[in-house]
Amino acid sequence: MKNTIRQVFHSSKFVTGFVIFVIILMTMLIYPLINPGNPLEMIGVGTFAKPGTYVSLYDAARTSTETLRLADADEKRLNQLLNDSDRISMVDWFSAMGIDISGLDISDTDALLDLWKANYTPESKPKGMTQAKRNYYKRLNNAIKEISASDTLVITDRHAETGDLEEIGNITKTDYVNVGQVANVKSLPLGTDNFGRDVLKELVSAAGTSIVIGMIAGIVATLIGLTLGLLSGYVGGLVDDLIMFVTNIFTVIPGFVLLILISYSIGQEQRGATVVAMVIGFTSWTWTARSVRSQVISLRNRDHVNLSKLSGHSLVRIILTDILPYIASYVVMAFILQVSSGILAEAQLSLLGLGPKTTTTPTLGLMMNWAMLYSAHTNGSWWAYFPVILTITCISFSLNLMNTGLDQVFNPTLRD
């Protein structure tokens, strides 16, 4: 046994896959301790908040400030104000007014603003320009003037008795607060999804649920396939014909179509994670049964099996002690592939809206379904779906790499 384990961990492919899978499992166990709470809690009012660190403006305005004079602060403010579409619109205005812009680099904020301030007037009416477009340029000009000229923002509040606004403080351009002193700061490394939920917390929980679904589906499929394969291969005769008849029926019917039909018939409210896993397991055992049967047929007439028959040992003892140990490595590899297939099957089902019910626990497939329903792929909200795709890829890659490593160790034709 020790020698076998040593051989397994000498396989670079198995070790690589094992390390990736362990990292994923450790993340699922440790991250909820760092960031506890319900992964389906809606913390955002809007949808698809971008990744970043969010600071409460209410608390920041009441935090003691420090004065910092940074040389490039104004330039950064202007660069933040003028996005690419605004810069292109300014160039369009220059062209409509017949202003020479040869040699102008729109990424040069100072040159662009100098040309704008020298030529723009709110009364300008470029030929063919709509009133809505002229109003856009007025708003842009007011924003440029405000950020360029204003050095102080005044904070006001209503008086408790009179209801009149009164000044309670002001914020200058050189006022900075230490984020560590702000009462409410929230880091969202992967932003929020369409429901305003923390994507990273949701992703960690979903990965754990999907792996559990894959494990349950793998155990069910492997047990069914192993039992039927052992009986069919060893007993033979009518038992073999009957088991192979059932197996062939399940093989002819596309497994995923059967999975869709069963999931649909169960109903949304009854489709919990465990139920979905059981359904996946009951529809994906056929290739395991056929493969185990082939292995057992090659073993049932070996000398040690015949000797066990002559000794009067029971059918169960012969299968468990004289045949099963010789195909144990193959069963482990089949189980790993069944787990990977179960995770992918759940993702496919959930994309079609036939996965676990959406109100209890997230899964990787459900996260993909939510992102697709709310058009995350078309509005640029990559954080709602790309990390999910990457997680599914890493889990499947690690499991298949482990299986390939085991195959190299136990398959004589592939062994180095």
N, C-alpha and C positions, 0 to 999 in steps of 0.2 A: 504493500500500500504506500509506504513512504517513497519507494523508488518510483512508483507511478506518479505521485504528486510532484516529485522532483523533476520528472520528465516533462510533466505538464507545464511547470513554471520555468522550464528551460526554453519553451516555445516563445519567441519574441512576439508573435502575433497574439497568442493567448494573453500574455502579460500586458500588452498594450491595450487590448480590449477590456481586460479585467480592471486595469487602472482607471480607464475612462468611466466605466460603469460604477466603480467604487466612488469616484469623485462626484458623479451625479447623485448617488445614494447619500453621501455625506452632506452634500448641499441641501438635499431634501430634509435631512435630519437636523442640521445646524441652523439653517436660515430661519425656520419658524421660532427658534429660541431667541434670535436676534431681533426679529420683527414679528412678534406674536399678533394674533388677532384673526378675525374671519377673513379669508381670502376673497370672499364675495362682497365685502363691505364696500358700499359706494361712497368714496371720499371726495369725488369730484362732481361738481354740479354740471359742468360741460362734458363734452365727449372728446376723447383722444388728446388729452393734455400731453405736450411734448416731454421727452425725458429731460430731467434736470432737477435742481434743488429749488424748492418753493419756500419763500419767506413771507410771513404775514406782514403786510404793509401796516396794518393797524398796530401791531406790536413794535415794528421797526420804527414807526414815527414817534413812539413813546420810549425808545431806548436811548440812553445817553450816547452822544456822538463824539467822534474824534475828528479833528481837522487834518485832512490830507490834501496836499497840492500835487496832483499828478499831471505831468506835462501833456500827456496825450488824452486826457479825459474828455475834453470838448470834441476832439476828433473822433473818438469812439462813439460819443453820443450822436454826432452827425451821421457817421457811417451806419449806426443802428437805425436812425430815422429814415435814411434814403436806401431803400432796398433796390434790387435790380430793376423792377418794373417802374419804380418812381424815376430812376435815372434815365431809363429809356423814354419815359413820358416827357421828361424835361427836354431831351434831345428832339423829340417830335415837336414840341412847342417852338424851339429855336428854328427848326426847319420850316414850320408853318409861318413864322414871322419873317423868314428870309434872312436870318442871322447866320453869318459865316461861322461854321463850327469845324472847319478843317483843322486837323491836328488835335482835336479835343479828345482826351481820354476820359471816358465816363467813370472809370475807377478812381480818378484823381478828384477827390471830394472838394478840395479847396478851389481848384480851377473851375469845376462845375458850378459851385456856389457863387464864385466871383462873377462868372458870366451871367448867372441867373439874377443876381442882385443888380447887376448893371443894366439889364434889359427888361426884366419883368415888371409890369404894372397891372393891377387888377382891372384897369379899364381896357386892356388890350383885347381885341377881338379878332383872332386869326381867322382867315377866310375858311369857311366850311366847317368850323368847329362848333359842336352843339353846346347848349347852355349847361348841360350836365357836366361836360368835360371842362368847361371854363370854371364851374364851381369846384371841381376837383383840384384844379391848379390854384384856386384861391385858398382852399384848405391847406394844400401843400405849402404854399407860401407863408401862411399864418403859422404853421408848425415850425418852419425854418426860422422865421423871425422870433418866435417864442423861445426856441431852444438856443438861439444865438444871442439874444438880448437879455433874457431873464436870468438873473443870478439867484433869485430867491423864490421859493414856493411858500405861500402863506397857508397855515393850517387854521381853520375856523371851526367853531362848534356853536350850537344853539344854546342860548342862555336858558337855564331851567325855568325861570319865572316869566321873562318877557318873550322868549321865543326868537329873539333877534340873534343874528350871527355875530359872533365876536371872535377876535383873533386870540388864539391860545398858544401860538408858536409859529416858527418858520423854519424852513429847510433851505440851506444854501448848497451851491454846487460842490463845495468842499467838505460837506458833512458826510461822514461815513460811520456805519455801525458795525460792530463785531458780530458776526452771525451767531457766535457762541452765546451772546448775551440776549438774543432775540428769543422770546418765550416759545414761539411756534415756528419750527422749521421742519419741512418734510422733504426728504430725498426720494425722488422717483426715478431710479436709474433707467427704467423702461417706460416711464410715463404712465398714463391711464388708458383704459380701453373705452369702448363705446358706451359703457355704463358708468364711467368714472371710477373704475376700480384699479388698484395698484397692479400693473401687469406682472411685475417681478414676483410679488407675493402669490398672485394667482397662478403664475407659471410653475413655481416650485410645488404648490399644492397639486396642480393638474398633472405634473410629471409623476408625482407619487401615486396618484389615483390611477393613471394610465399603466404604470408598472405593475400595480396590484392587479388590475384587470388582466394584463398580459400574463402574470403569474398564475392567476386562477384559471384562465383559459388554457394555459400551457399544461397545468396539472390535470385538468379534466380531459383534454385531448390526448395527452400522453398516456394517462391511465386507461382510457377506453381503447386507444390504439394498441397499447402494450398487451392488455388482457386478451383482446380479440386476436391479435397477431400471434400470441403464444399458443392459444388454444387451436387456432386454425393451422398453424405450422406443425405443431407436435401431434395433435390427435389425427388430423387429416380426414379422409373419407367424407361422410355426409356432413359432419360438423364443418369441415373445411369448405365444402361446397356451399353450405348455407351462409356462413360468415362472408365468404367471397361474393356471394350473390347480393347480400345487403351492402357490402363495401362498394361493389360495382355500381349499384344504384346511386349511392351517394357520390361516387366519382363522376358518373355521367351528368348528374344535375350540377350546374355551376355552384360552387360553394357560397360565393358571395350573394348570388341571387337567392339561394335558400336562406342565407343569413338575413337578408333584407325582408323576406316574406315573414319569417318568424318574428323578427323585431317589430315589424309593423303590426302583427296580430296581437302582440302582447299589450300594446298601448303605452302612451307616454308616462302615465302615473306609476305604472308597475315596473318601468324600466329603470331600476337602480343600477349602480355600477356592478354589483355582484351578479344580477340577473343577466346583464349584457355579457359579462365575462363567461357565464355558464353557457349562454347561447352560442358564443363564439367557439367555446371548447367543444360543444356537441356537434358543431358543423365542420370541424377541421381535423378530425382524427383519422381520416381515411388513408392518407399517404403514410402515416406512422404505422397503421395496422399492416399495410401491404409490405412495408420495408421490414418490419419485425418478423412477419411470416417468412419472408425470404431468408432472413438470418437463421431462424429456427429450423427451417427445412434442411439447411446445410449442417446443422448441429445434431439433429435428432438421431442419426445413425452412427454417431461417434462411439468409440469403444467405451468411454466412461459412462455414457448414457445407457448403452446396452447392458453394461455391468450392473448399473443401478436398477434396470428393469428385471434382470435375473435375480437380483437380491430381494425382489418383492416390494420395492419402495413404491409409495403411492404416487399418483399423477401430480399432485400438488408439490410433493417433495422433489420429484425429478425436475419439474419446471423451475422451482425456486432455487434449488441447490446445484443442479447440473447444467442448466441451460441459461438462466437469467444472469448469473455472474459473467458469462462469456459475452453477453451483449449489453452489459451495464453501461459501458462507455458510449455505445451507440444510442442508448436510451437517453443518456444525459445530453448528447448532441441534439437529439430530436426534441427534447424538452426546451433547450435554448432557442432553437428555431421556432418552436411553437409560441414561446413567449414573445419573440420579435414579431411573429405573424399576428398574434393577438393584439399587440399595441397598434399595429398598422390597420388591422380590421376595425378596431374601435374608432380610430381617426376617420376612416372612410365612412363608417356608419354615421358618426356625428356630423360629418360634412353634409350628409343627406338629410339630417334632422331626425335620425333614428337611433341616436345614441342615448346615454343615460339622461334622466330628467334634469333639467337645467337649474333647478332651484336649490339643490343640496350641495353637490360637490362639483368643482370644475374638472374637466379632463382636457388633454391636448386637442382632441378632436372638437370638443365644444368651443374651445377658444378660437380655433380656425373657423368654425361655423359662425360665431358671433362676428368675427372680423369680416367675413365674406358678406354676411347679411347687412352690415352697416358700411360696406364699400371702403374698408380700410385700404385695400389694394389700389383704389382709384383716387383717393384723396391724399395719398402720400403718407399715411400713418403706418409706416413700416414696422414700428415697434409692437404693433398689435398682432402681427402674424409672422414676421421673419424669425424672431426668437423661438416661436413655437415650432416652425419648420426645422430650425437648427437643432432644437432639443430632440425632436423625433428622429432626425438624422443621426445625432450622436448616440442615442440609445440603440437604435437599430444597427448602426455601424459597430458599436462596441460588442453587442451580442453576436453578430455575424463574424466578427474578428475572433472572438473567443471560440466559436464553433469551428472556424477554419484552423485555428491553432490546435484544438483537440483532434481534429481530423488528421492533421499532420503527425500527431503523436501516436494515434491508435490505428491508423490505416497503413498497413505495411507497404502499399504501393506508393504512398506519398512520404513515408518516413525517410529523413535524411540519413 
